[in-house]
Amino acid sequence: MVKKKLVLKNGSKIAIIGGGPAGTFFAHFASRYAKEIGINVSINIYEKKNFCVVGPGGCNMCAGVISENLFNKLEDEHIHITHVCVQRKIEAYSFVTPDNCVSLRHPVKGHIPNIITVFRGNGPLSSSHEENISFDNFLLDHVKIQGVSVIPEIIKELKLSPKQGGPVTIVYGQGASRKECEVDLAVGAFGVNTGMMEKFGKLGFGYKPPKTVRTCQCEILLNNDHIERVFGNRVFVFALGNKDIKFASITPKVGYITVNLVGKTDLTRNNLIAFLNHQAVRRLMPKDWEIPKSFCTCISKIPVTYAKHPFADRVVVLGDASISRTYKSGIEAAFNMAKLSAHTAFKQGISERAFMNGYFKPAKRLLARDNLYGIVMLKINDYISSKKWITNSQIAMIRSGRDLKTAKQINEILWNLLTGNVPYKEIFYKAINPRLLLRTFLVTGVAWTRQIRETLYACFSRNRYGNKR
Ligand SMILES: Cc1cc2nc3c(=O)[nH]c(=O)nc-3n(C[C@H](O)[C@H](O)[C@H](O)COP(=O)(O)OP(=O)(O)OC[C@H]3O[C@@H](n4cnc5c(N)ncnc54)[C@H](O)[C@@H]3O)c2cc1C
């Protein structure tokens, strides 16, 4: 018997589970490719959150930095982020250590990067503004104009057909209600903060969710003049030598700063409080500032590995729930994966094999392998950040202006590492440049000798005065 080819055709129904970036970008590309191949399909996004409400309930919890690459890709797709959503334009990053702070700029002199900050939801709990400022809501509005329907319901279950290649069924509804709908393609864009991952894992087609860690974040209300003066158009990234913290940043918004902590393992509110109390953070706050009694805070997960087998006949999983970029530019990764999977669905078909060859294999080549380089780079960064004397010696070198070439090389590596602007592999090869290694080795060697000398001197003084006493 000849196996029927699984393809989308006139009248096909697509259900997208989740209206975050992965879901809306998939809908955007699906509308485009349907037009390109001349078929009419119905595209429904099922989203359980209401991005019009303020606070965590209407928010997809993230720092809200839109990378330059993503900004440019959105422009190319005629997705022009409305000015209401833009909180700040970012021109530089500040790298903060316990004793120092160095400003990092785009490696191309004079280039003002297209990096912006947004709120994913409609602002923090205490915010009051008239228009909806949510980036995710903006994306949903964008796809609605393209004819996509957004259904404010929760998907409870997905049922695979007992017949090979048969249509899949989604079960959805609020509260106890259970409505069913047969669809030709189900797109899992549900992120990692949902029980859907486990439900998909139990469907038996081989999907295994990515491993995750709990991150911690909050929005702190500050006087806007203070934000303007101290933070300006800079994202602050902290290397405070804390072994539990992998990445700590403060992102300026209008009237608020967003504090983000990503740990090696799950973080709690206590890590947040300890971070806010650190002298390097306090130095950036207004005089006599105290941690507010209540502020908008959330614990959200971030994927640290990628999913296994995120596809089956008529099913594809993308975004954080599938494969993303480790610790960086998750929204851009969602964009790239949405494009790849929608292209596969419309141009190659919706069978398991089509998704494996057209989507997942290229996705792994693009992201999974690059993430390995990222892990190595981040480990080196962790090591350097945990040794105060190395960090200080590198910063002193950048600042001194004595060796401009090395300073530029370090600026470029850190800039790319913090902004996620280029693949990790590229950063890795820049970092193992022999000239740079030799220079940093020399500077680190001098700092190390000084460190040993100081330690010996301290021991010697202790013994001498100790003996006298
Ligand atoms: C602390 C932190 C900071 C980050 N900062 C940045 C940053 O600055 N820049 C950046 O690019 N990325 C950042 N990221 C990563 C970024 O948030 C994610 O990569 C991105 O949101 C993934 O998009 P997604 O659509 O896959 O998932 P999500 O954004 O999580 O969207 C999933 C959607 O599915 C919905 N959903 C889930 N289950 C159901 C269901 N059963 N029925 C209906 N709807 C459902 C959810 O409500 C949600 O809206 C950060 C992440 C974290 C944790």
The ligand as an SDF file (V2000), in Angstrom:
LIG
                    3D

 53 58  0  0  0  0  0  0  0  0999 V2000
   14.9380   35.0670   33.5890 C   0  0  0  0  0  0  0  0  0  0  0  0
   14.8060   35.0370   32.0960 C   0  0  0  0  0  0  0  0  0  0  0  0
   15.2290   36.1240   31.3380 C   0  0  0  0  0  0  0  0  0  0  0  0
   15.1480   36.0730   29.9590 C   0  0  0  0  0  0  0  0  0  0  0  0
   15.5240   37.1730   29.2470 N   0  0  0  0  0  0  0  0  0  0  0  0
   15.4590   37.1500   27.8940 C   0  0  0  0  0  0  0  0  0  0  0  0
   15.7900   38.3020   27.1320 C   0  0  0  0  0  0  0  0  0  0  0  0
   16.1070   39.3520   27.6840 O   0  0  0  0  0  0  0  0  0  0  0  0
   15.7380   38.2260   25.7830 N   0  0  0  0  0  0  0  0  0  0  0  0
   15.3570   37.0690   25.1360 C   0  0  0  0  0  0  0  0  0  0  0  0
   15.3660   37.0370   23.9020 O   0  0  0  0  0  0  0  0  0  0  0  0
   14.9750   35.9820   25.8310 N   0  0  0  0  0  0  0  0  0  0  0  0
   15.0110   35.9900   27.1910 C   0  0  0  0  0  0  0  0  0  0  0  0
   14.5930   34.9080   27.9140 N   0  0  0  0  0  0  0  0  0  0  0  0
   14.1300   33.7170   27.1850 C   0  0  0  0  0  0  0  0  0  0  0  0
   12.7080   33.9210   26.6500 C   0  0  0  0  0  0  0  0  0  0  0  0
   11.8600   34.3460   27.6700 O   0  0  0  0  0  0  0  0  0  0  0  0
   12.1870   32.6140   26.0630 C   0  0  0  0  0  0  0  0  0  0  0  0
   13.1720   32.0240   25.2570 O   0  0  0  0  0  0  0  0  0  0  0  0
   10.9380   32.8340   25.2100 C   0  0  0  0  0  0  0  0  0  0  0  0
    9.9210   33.4140   25.9660 O   0  0  0  0  0  0  0  0  0  0  0  0
   10.4560   31.4870   24.6650 C   0  0  0  0  0  0  0  0  0  0  0  0
    9.2700   31.6590   23.9680 O   0  0  0  0  0  0  0  0  0  0  0  0
    8.1800   30.4920   23.8850 P   0  0  0  0  0  0  0  0  0  0  0  0
    7.0970   31.0460   23.0390 O   0  0  0  0  0  0  0  0  0  0  0  0
    8.8480   29.2300   23.5270 O   0  0  0  0  0  0  0  0  0  0  0  0
    7.6790   30.2920   25.3850 O   0  0  0  0  0  0  0  0  0  0  0  0
    6.8740   31.2830   26.3400 P   0  0  0  0  0  0  0  0  0  0  0  0
    7.3460   32.6730   26.1520 O   0  0  0  0  0  0  0  0  0  0  0  0
    6.9710   30.6900   27.6950 O   0  0  0  0  0  0  0  0  0  0  0  0
    5.3820   31.2180   25.8240 O   0  0  0  0  0  0  0  0  0  0  0  0
    4.6020   30.0630   26.0060 C   0  0  0  0  0  0  0  0  0  0  0  0
    3.1380   30.4680   25.9840 C   0  0  0  0  0  0  0  0  0  0  0  0
    2.3330   29.3120   26.0000 O   0  0  0  0  0  0  0  0  0  0  0  0
    1.2270   29.5260   26.8630 C   0  0  0  0  0  0  0  0  0  0  0  0
    0.7470   28.2200   27.2960 N   0  0  0  0  0  0  0  0  0  0  0  0
    1.4390   27.2780   27.9910 C   0  0  0  0  0  0  0  0  0  0  0  0
    0.6810   26.1830   28.1930 N   0  0  0  0  0  0  0  0  0  0  0  0
   -0.5160   26.4410   27.6150 C   0  0  0  0  0  0  0  0  0  0  0  0
   -1.7170   25.7010   27.4910 C   0  0  0  0  0  0  0  0  0  0  0  0
   -1.8340   24.4700   27.9990 N   0  0  0  0  0  0  0  0  0  0  0  0
   -2.7630   26.2600   26.8460 N   0  0  0  0  0  0  0  0  0  0  0  0
   -2.6620   27.5140   26.3260 C   0  0  0  0  0  0  0  0  0  0  0  0
   -1.5570   28.2660   26.4130 N   0  0  0  0  0  0  0  0  0  0  0  0
   -0.4820   27.7320   27.0420 C   0  0  0  0  0  0  0  0  0  0  0  0
    1.8080   30.3670   27.9830 C   0  0  0  0  0  0  0  0  0  0  0  0
    0.7960   31.0650   28.6650 O   0  0  0  0  0  0  0  0  0  0  0  0
    2.7400   31.2730   27.2210 C   0  0  0  0  0  0  0  0  0  0  0  0
    2.1220   32.4510   26.8140 O   0  0  0  0  0  0  0  0  0  0  0  0
   14.6380   34.9260   29.3070 C   0  0  0  0  0  0  0  0  0  0  0  0
   14.1770   33.8570   30.0700 C   0  0  0  0  0  0  0  0  0  0  0  0
   14.2370   33.9110   31.4510 C   0  0  0  0  0  0  0  0  0  0  0  0
   13.7050   32.7740   32.2510 C   0  0  0  0  0  0  0  0  0  0  0  0
  1  2  1  0
  2  3  1  0
  2 52  2  0
  3  4  2  0
  4  5  1  0
  4 50  1  0
  5  6  2  0
  6  7  1  0
  6 13  1  0
  7  8  2  0
  7  9  1  0
  9 10  1  0
 10 11  2  0
 10 12  1  0
 12 13  2  0
 13 14  1  0
 14 15  1  0
 14 50  1  0
 15 16  1  0
 16 17  1  0
 16 18  1  0
 18 19  1  0
 18 20  1  0
 20 21  1  0
 20 22  1  0
 22 23  1  0
 23 24  1  0
 24 25  2  0
 24 26  1  0
 24 27  1  0
 27 28  1  0
 28 29  2  0
 28 30  1  0
 28 31  1  0
 31 32  1  0
 32 33  1  0
 33 34  1  0
 33 48  1  0
 34 35  1  0
 35 36  1  0
 35 46  1  0
 36 37  1  0
 36 45  1  0
 37 38  2  0
 38 39  1  0
 39 40  1  0
 39 45  2  0
 40 41  1  0
 40 42  2  0
 42 43  1  0
 43 44  2  0
 44 45  1  0
 46 47  1  0
 46 48  1  0
 48 49  1  0
 50 51  2  0
 51 52  1  0
 52 53  1  0
M  END
$$$$
